């Protein structure tokens, strides 16, 4: 694994010149963006504008067809699939609209999965986060025993358990009712800022976007302030 330096060392994420196309149709046209450590950036835009594609490229789940992606000082778009996965486990927390909890593991077991990948004991950190998201005492509950809002709070705690420098969230409140959406949004931002993680979230939720430090709008493959 090799690292290429990013000029500003206080960036959690730096991407430049990102291009991506499907079937000959280019959906991202040379995008450049940055997220500072402790900064929350929201990306809005209509359905089909490429928001999820952008997040997948930034999270290393797909490789951009052109451009560069850095997590901190590490350039990731040139890494092998295995090396990128290892770097992601160390540096990036991911949250999706669906919680993706492992159904055969209890709440605590789900939070400890990143530690297994990193060969680190995260029991203390996991219990701290469960208390922070209001689920202390539910460690042995199975996902099927939780409400939708509780499952998403577990997913949030899991994303933060390894203390990632970068948190990427794809419609994290999209499947929740208004009350649970507000709870998850407040927890996501408060916990990320408490740790100093940079946050990039894509959302249709105006209330969530309004909590961000900065907003960007994706339309016709281009990002603009707003």
Buried (B, 14 or more C-beta within 10 A) or exposed (E): EEBEEBEEEEBBBBBBBBBBBEEEEBBBBBBEBBBBBBBBBBBBBEEEBBBBBBBBBBBBBEBBEEBBBBBBBBBBBEBEEEBBBBBBBBBBBBBBBBBEBEEEBBBBBBBBBBBEBBEBEBBEBBBBBBEBBEBEEBBEBBBEEBEBBBBBBBBBBBBBBBBBBBBBBBBBBBBBEEEBBBBBBEBBBEBBBEBEBBBBBBBBBEEBBEBBBBBBBBEEBBBEEE
